Amino acid sequence: MKIGIIGPGKLDSLKKVNPDYLDVISKLAEKLADKNHDVYLTPDKGSSSELFAQKYLKLNGNVFEILPLDDKLGYDWVNTKLGEHINCGVWRNQPGKLNDETEILICIGYGAGVLAEISYSKYPKTKPVYIIKELISKELPEELKRSLDLRYVFIDSLVL
């Protein structure tokens, strides 16, 4: 299965939600590696996505990076050494390209960019977004739940 991993750009936000976030991310990497899923992400340096990718690669997982290779802003803050590159052109295309390449998304914490990635999960056909409960402070508003396929799960009950 092709799985998008989305999460905050700074690990401090995860630390504040759950001091054991490293264990949760490690468990997720193990679960996905056991099933040999391909993962797609945009791993900012020092981010939850980068941390996940590093753990996943140690378990021989396949990682694909969605990168804006043509954007004038650049992408120096992204770790480009983790997997095969998929060009999304420019930054504003990143959430859409991540959505196009994947079958489901797994959210490992909230951030501003994560909200865009979740929103894009609606088009062209709504796909499931599994949100790991141990890594969030609360669920998203009811208004979003009506138009998106949000599935809140504890890491131990996640089955793919």
Secondary structure as UniProt FT lines:
FT   STRAND          2..6
FT   HELIX           11..17
FT   TURN            19..20
FT   HELIX           21..34
FT   TURN            35..36
FT   STRAND          38..41
FT   TURN            45..46
FT   HELIX           48..58
FT   TURN            59..60
FT   STRAND          62..67
FT   TURN            69..70
FT   TURN            72..73
FT   TURN            76..77
FT   STRAND          84..87
FT   HELIX           91..93
FT   HELIX           94..101
FT   STRAND          104..107
FT   HELIX           112..120
FT   TURN            121..122
FT   STRAND          128..132
FT   HELIX           133..135
FT   HELIX           142..145
FT   TURN            146..147
FT   STRAND          149..153
FT   HELIX           155..157
//
